[in-house]
Amino acid sequence: IFIMAKVKKSKKGGKTKKGGKVKKSTLKKKDPNEKKSIYDIPDYVDPEEFTPKVVLIVRLSSPLSDHHCFRFEDIPITTRLEEIKRKIVEKHHGAIDKVTICLNRYDANEAVDLNKKL
């Protein structure tokens, strides 16, 4: 089985809050009696929202056919390959147990380590 990944564009367009404009109504007026922090605290960025996601196309290595092809949508790039292997086995209802994962093309000598991430 080999996997081809395509990067899916985020809904936000990849813009962060640092470069964006802030409405005046969202700005809070600071109390003059409030103590200033000596450290610059960055804004919180939700990793679920800004982690790039991919579309995985999973194909059987032999025989090559579109009937043996399926897709996994919106997979974060932080997903371990072991989890993808579990999804492939689950998709086949446990009928397969030995899965070798290669990226872009199949070569048994270039099988990837399942502990790595996409």
C-alpha positions in Angstrom: 0.0 0.0 0.0 1.3 3.4 -0.8 0.1 6.9 0.1 0.0 10.1 -1.8 -0.7 13.3 0.3 -2.1 16.6 -1.0 -2.0 19.7 1.2 -5.5 21.0 1.9 -5.8 24.8 2.2 -7.0 26.0 5.6 -10.3 27.9 5.9 -8.6 30.9 7.4 -6.2 31.2 4.4 -3.2 30.8 6.6 -3.3 34.2 8.2 -2.5 34.6 11.8 -3.7 37.1 14.3 -0.4 38.9 14.4 -0.6 40.5 11.0 -4.4 40.9 11.0 -6.4 44.0 11.8 -8.1 44.4 15.1 -11.4 46.2 15.5 -11.5 49.1 17.9 -14.4 47.4 19.8 -12.3 44.4 20.6 -9.5 46.5 22.2 -9.7 46.7 25.9 -8.8 49.9 27.7 -6.0 49.3 30.1 -6.4 50.2 33.7 -3.6 52.7 34.7 -3.2 50.9 38.1 -2.7 47.5 36.4 0.9 46.1 36.7 2.7 45.5 33.5 4.3 42.2 32.9 8.0 42.1 32.3 7.5 39.3 29.8 5.8 39.7 26.4 3.1 37.1 26.4 2.1 36.0 22.9 -1.5 35.5 21.8 -2.9 32.0 22.0 -3.2 30.2 18.6 -5.4 27.1 18.5 -3.3 24.3 17.0 -6.4 22.5 15.7 -7.2 25.5 13.6 -3.8 26.3 12.2 -2.3 22.8 11.7 -2.1 22.1 8.0 -4.3 19.2 6.9 -3.9 16.8 4.0 -5.9 14.5 1.8 -4.4 11.0 1.8 -4.9 8.8 -1.3 -4.3 5.2 -0.3 -3.7 2.7 -3.1 -3.0 -1.0 -3.3 0.5 -1.5 -4.7 -0.4 -4.5 -6.9 -2.6 -4.6 -9.0 -2.9 -0.9 -9.6 -6.6 -0.1 -10.0 -8.9 2.7 -9.1 -11.2 0.2 -7.5 -8.6 -0.4 -4.8 -8.2 3.2 -4.0 -9.7 5.3 -1.2 -9.2 8.6 0.4 -8.8 10.0 4.0 -9.9 13.6 4.2 -8.7 16.3 6.6 -5.8 14.4 8.2 -3.5 16.7 10.2 0.2 16.5 9.3 0.9 15.7 12.9 -0.7 12.3 12.5 1.6 9.3 13.1 1.7 6.7 10.4 0.7 4.0 12.9 -2.6 5.7 13.2 -3.0 5.7 9.5 -2.2 2.0 9.4 -4.9 1.4 12.0 -7.4 3.3 9.8 -6.5 1.2 6.8 -6.9 -2.1 8.7 -10.3 -0.7 10.1 -11.4 0.2 6.6 -10.8 -3.5 5.6 -12.6 -4.7 8.7 -9.5 -6.4 10.1 -9.0 -8.7 7.1 -5.5 -7.5 6.6 -2.9 -7.2 9.3 0.5 -6.7 7.6 0.6 -3.2 6.1 3.7 -1.7 4.6 3.4 2.1 4.0 5.5 3.9 1.4 5.2 7.5 0.3 4.4 8.5 -3.3 5.4 5.1 -4.8 5.9 1.6 -3.6 9.3 0.1 -3.0 9.6 -2.5 -0.3 13.1 -1.3 0.6 11.8 2.3 1.2 9.1 1.5 3.6 8.7 4.2 6.2 8.9 3.9 10.0 5.4 3.8 11.5 6.5 5.9 14.5 7.1 8.9 12.3 4.6 11.6 11.4 3.4 12.7 8.0 
